[in-house]
Amino acid sequence: MAPLSMTTVQDHVALAEIELCGELMIAASATEAERLSPDRIDEVLKVSAAARTPSGGPSGTPLTP
């Protein structure tokens, strides 16, 4: 029987999304407010307000309440 090779597969997009989610959780746990404001979320995610679309969502995707 051939030994199993140890290969590491990384999905860099998934890892980046997990890191961003972690940053949002840290920011949410540090605030006394009920939820993070859109401006605070942009700050945590390092997104400029100018990059937001008029509908408020990424690439024209409307945000749902």
N, C-alpha and C positions, 0 to 999 in steps of 0.2 A: 504494500500500500504506500502510495506517495505521500510525503508529508504535506500538510496544508501550508500554503504560503500566507504570510501575514501582509496583506495589502491594506492600505489606508485610502479610503475614498472620501473626499471632502466636497461638499456642496457649498461653495463660497457664498452664494446668495442666501442660502438657508442659514448659514452661520452668521452672516451680517444681520439678517432679520431677527435672529435669536438675541444677538447683542443689543439691537435697538429695543426690543421688547424688554430686556433686562433693564436698560437705562430708563425706560418709561416706568417700570415697576418701582425702581429706586426713587425716581422723582415723585411718584404718586404716594409712596410710603412716607416721604419726607414733608409732604404738604399737610396743612391742617384743614384745607378746603375739602369739600365733598368730592371734587373732581378737578383735574388739571384744566386750565384754560387753554384755548387754542394757541395763544401766544407762548405759553409755557411749553406746550407740546412741541411747537416749532423750535423753541430754544433747545430743548433736550435732543431733538432729532437733527439739530443743526440745519434747519430749513429756514430760508429767509421768507419774510412775509411777501416779498415781491414774486417769489417763485410759486406762490399759491395761485390757483386759477380763480376766475370770478365766481365759480360755483362753490368754491371752498374745498373741493376734493381733488385728488391727484388726477391729472389728465382729463379733467372735465367730469369726473365721477362725482355725482352729488352725494353729500354726506347725509346719512339718515340719523334721526334723533334717537 
